[in-house]
Amino acid sequence: MDNLTWGTFDSLFVIGGAIGSMFGGYLAERYGRRNVLLLTNIPFVAASVLLASSTTVLALFAGRLLAGLAAGICTVTLPMYIAEVAPAQLRGSLGALTQVSLVSGILCVQRCA
């Protein structure tokens, strides 16, 4: 891949995440947090299949966008779900640890890349 194609491929995850995060709250309120988290596995699996079996750059782009979309939805929905099901004495810690884990994962990926 040339630099433009690679840059596009890389940024499609962020674009998908931005779009998914805009709809995550609405979907969680309408269909329930648990249901949204369970149903978000479908685009994650579809994105994995697309990325693993793609033979064209467009299929790679579609898989990356779909993975970002699902990740954006989960990033919004998961803290709401944790706050809903966690015991009161652990709610703050679990919410904070969710965000720390997310940012730590991003940091590790960026340092390895």
C-alpha positions as CSV (number, residue, x, y, z in Angstrom):
1,M,0.0,0.0,0.0
2,D,1.2,3.5,-0.7
3,N,1.1,6.2,2.0
4,L,-2.3,7.7,1.0
5,T,-4.0,4.3,1.0
6,W,-2.4,3.3,4.3
7,G,-3.4,6.7,5.9
8,T,-6.9,6.3,4.7
9,F,-7.1,2.7,6.0
10,D,-5.7,3.9,9.4
11,S,-8.1,6.9,9.7
12,L,-11.3,5.0,8.8
13,F,-11.3,3.4,12.2
14,V,-11.3,6.8,13.9
15,I,-14.0,8.0,11.5
16,G,-16.1,4.9,12.2
17,G,-15.6,5.4,15.9
18,A,-16.7,9.0,15.7
19,I,-19.9,8.1,13.9
20,G,-20.6,5.1,16.2
21,S,-20.1,7.2,19.3
22,M,-22.7,9.7,18.1
23,F,-25.3,6.9,17.9
24,G,-24.2,4.8,20.9
25,G,-26.2,6.8,23.5
26,Y,-29.4,6.8,21.4
27,L,-29.2,3.1,20.8
28,A,-28.5,2.3,24.4
29,E,-31.5,4.4,25.6
30,R,-33.8,2.9,22.9
31,Y,-32.8,-0.8,23.0
32,G,-31.0,-1.1,26.4
33,R,-27.4,-1.1,27.2
34,R,-27.0,-4.9,27.5
35,N,-28.8,-5.5,24.2
36,V,-26.7,-2.9,22.4
37,L,-23.4,-4.4,23.7
38,L,-24.5,-7.9,22.7
39,L,-25.7,-6.8,19.2
40,T,-22.5,-4.9,18.6
41,N,-20.7,-8.2,18.4
42,I,-22.3,-8.7,15.0
43,P,-20.4,-5.8,13.3
44,F,-17.2,-6.8,15.2
45,V,-17.4,-10.3,13.8
46,A,-18.3,-9.0,10.3
47,A,-15.4,-6.5,10.4
48,S,-13.0,-9.3,11.4
49,V,-14.2,-11.5,8.6
50,L,-14.0,-8.7,6.1
51,L,-10.4,-7.8,7.2
52,A,-9.2,-11.4,7.3
53,S,-10.7,-12.4,3.9
54,S,-10.4,-9.2,1.9
55,T,-8.8,-9.3,-1.5
56,T,-9.3,-5.7,-2.4
57,V,-8.5,-2.4,-0.7
58,L,-12.2,-1.4,-0.6
59,A,-13.0,-4.6,1.4
60,L,-10.2,-3.6,3.8
61,F,-11.6,-0.1,4.1
62,A,-15.1,-1.4,4.7
63,G,-13.9,-3.8,7.5
64,R,-11.9,-1.0,9.2
65,L,-14.9,1.4,9.1
66,L,-17.2,-1.2,10.4
67,A,-14.8,-2.1,13.3
68,G,-14.6,1.6,14.2
69,L,-18.3,2.0,14.1
70,A,-18.7,-0.9,16.5
71,A,-15.9,0.3,18.8
72,G,-17.5,3.8,18.9
73,I,-20.8,2.3,20.0
74,C,-19.2,0.2,22.7
75,T,-17.0,3.1,24.0
76,V,-20.2,5.0,24.8
77,T,-22.4,2.1,25.9
78,L,-20.0,0.2,28.1
79,P,-19.5,2.9,30.8
80,M,-23.3,3.3,31.1
81,Y,-23.8,-0.4,31.4
82,I,-21.1,-0.7,34.1
83,A,-22.6,2.2,36.0
84,E,-26.0,0.5,35.9
85,V,-25.0,-3.0,37.1
86,A,-22.0,-2.2,39.5
87,P,-22.6,-2.1,43.2
88,A,-22.7,1.5,44.5
89,Q,-19.4,1.2,46.4
90,L,-17.6,0.0,43.3
91,R,-19.3,2.2,40.7
92,G,-16.8,5.0,40.6
93,S,-13.8,2.8,40.6
94,L,-15.1,0.6,37.8
95,G,-16.0,3.6,35.7
96,A,-12.6,5.1,36.1
97,L,-10.8,1.9,35.5
98,T,-12.8,1.4,32.3
99,Q,-11.4,4.7,30.9
100,V,-7.9,4.1,32.2
101,S,-7.9,0.7,30.6
102,L,-9.1,2.1,27.3
103,V,-6.5,4.9,27.2
104,S,-3.7,2.5,28.4
105,G,-4.6,0.2,25.5
106,I,-4.4,3.0,23.0
107,L,-1.0,4.1,24.5
108,C,0.4,0.6,24.2
109,V,-0.7,0.3,20.6
110,Q,0.7,3.7,19.7
111,R,4.0,2.8,21.4
112,C,4.3,-0.5,19.6
113,A,3.4,0.9,16.2
